[in-house]
Every structure is written in structure tokens, then in C-alpha cells.
Amino acid sequence: MGWTKSIIDWTEDDTAFLSITFTWQLPQAYPLCIWYKQLGYHVKVGGVAVSLMPDYLRGVAEIGNNNTDVLWRHNPDATFTSRGCIRTCDFCAVPKIEGELVELQNWEVKPVVCDNNLLACSRRHFDKVIDSLKSLKNVDFNQGLDARLLNAYHISRLRELNLSVVRLAWDHIEEENIVLRAIHALLDAGFPKSKIRVYVLFNYKDTPDDALYRCETLKAMGILPNVQRFQPLDTLRKNSYISPHWNKMLLADFARYWSRQIYLYHIPFSEYICEPPGCPRNGF
């Protein structure tokens, strides 16, 4: 099973619970809370969105904590072995709601590992995680592995697992050498190109040329990028934010093109967006 992308809600006795991942789901959650209250339930809300914007639902629900107890409701195959991160990326919610890196002593062994930065954990913890996953199929470090920390030891241990995919991230163009080094190290260790995916953040502080360069560099290597459109951490409407270097049409085309490479692989992006001169889509 995969991830649910909607609000998760359920009832236990006289309490209704809502787990909300994305802040743009909060306007949808508001009337849902009122509906449950009208039915006579005590309403309790939690999740990443609530941790980021706790005041939005405060008048219609009790604000709970963001924890891993309901993770299985979002994906029954998912688990955490650590929380927090050593990085403080300002586009990321993790440092704001989880704080510093903490290794968990016990966790449910499941194939989808959601740690924010597993490679920043101690070798003891890393080895414990790898050993626990050896009997599972289709292991996926879902949040990605930090290319800045990936080393030969990590790779040697990853080879012991039945991995469905190996995920990295290329958030800034300045990280090119680091990301490409990590990719080449994985390839040299025998990981097939088809199993390597790279998250590519766009619409943040980049330009269209910057984002296109990262995606096309990966594509030329036979590595498919997984584009991630930046959303402000307090946005109440998905895809409403447009950074200064982009425009609405170009953002939509960029996301659509790179998300449909199974169909569009042999069509250059320049041809995909080909329009008459002066069209606002032409940002390159």
C-alpha cells in the first residue's frame, strides 16, 4: 500500500481524531471539525500541518501533538527509527516541528523508513536499522539519503537490502559535485540506474534554467528526477506560491513534463513548451 494524500479521520468512543499532513488541507479540516462537533464528538487534531499552524483549528478542536502513533493510518508499511535532523533547511518543516536528531530505541520494523536523515545517525543505529530490514522486500528510505553524508560503508550495507529504490535530493545547484559523486558511488557499487531517484526542489530560490539544468543533468545520466514544487510552510492553497523567477504556466508545465517522463522521455522540454514568442510560458 502507498501513502494516503488526504486528511485521515476516525472516531474512538466519543472522540473524533483528524491527522492533517499538509497546511493546504486545513481549510478542508475546519468544517470537518465542526461537523464532528455537531454530531456530539470531542474533536482532537494533529499532524504536521497542525504543528506548523496550531492556531488555525484551535477554536474548533483540541490541538494534539505530532507523533508517530498514527503513521500507520497514512501508510501501514511506514515507520520511523529516528526523528529530527542535523540540517536547518528553511524550506523544510522538520527543524521547526521535530528539532534536533534523536535516535529511537525501539520502532516497528517496516519497509518504508521515513527518517529525515538516517545517515546522520550513529553507525551503531544505522547498522541496527539495516540489520532489522534484511528480511524485508522493497525497502524504501522514503525521505531520501543525505548525499553529503553517504559514504562507502553506507553503500556496502545498503547492498545487503532488497531496496525498491535509492533516493537522494538535489535541492541547490551548488550541490552538483556532491550529488553526482553520490550517484557515481552508487552506480560503481552495482546499483542500477533504474533504482536511483533524485528529489529536485524547484520554485524556491532557483531559476527555471537552474532547475532545468539539474533535471537534464540527471536525465542524461539515465537517472529520473523526482521534481518537488516548493510550497511555503504556511500556505493554505496548494501551488499558489510563485517565486520571483517563475510564472504560473511555466511552473505547471515543468511539473507536468518531469512527472510524466514515462510518456515524454524522448521529447525535449524545449519542444514540450514550444509557444509563439511572447507567450508567458517561455521562461527560458
Secondary structure, DSSP 8 states (H G I E B T S, - for coil): -----S-EEEEETTEEEEE---GGGHHHHHHHHHHHHHTT-EEEEESHHHHHSTTTTTTTSEE----STTHHHH-TTEE-SEE--S---TT-SHHHHT-S-EE-S-----SEE--S-GGGS-HHHHHHHHHHHTT-SSBEETT---TTT--HHHHHHHTTS-BS-EEEEE-SGGGHHHHHHHHHHHHHTT--GGGEEEEEEESSS--HHHHHHHHHHHHHTT-EEEEEE---TT-SSTT----TT--HHHHHHHHHHHH-HHHHTTS-HHHHT---TT-TT---
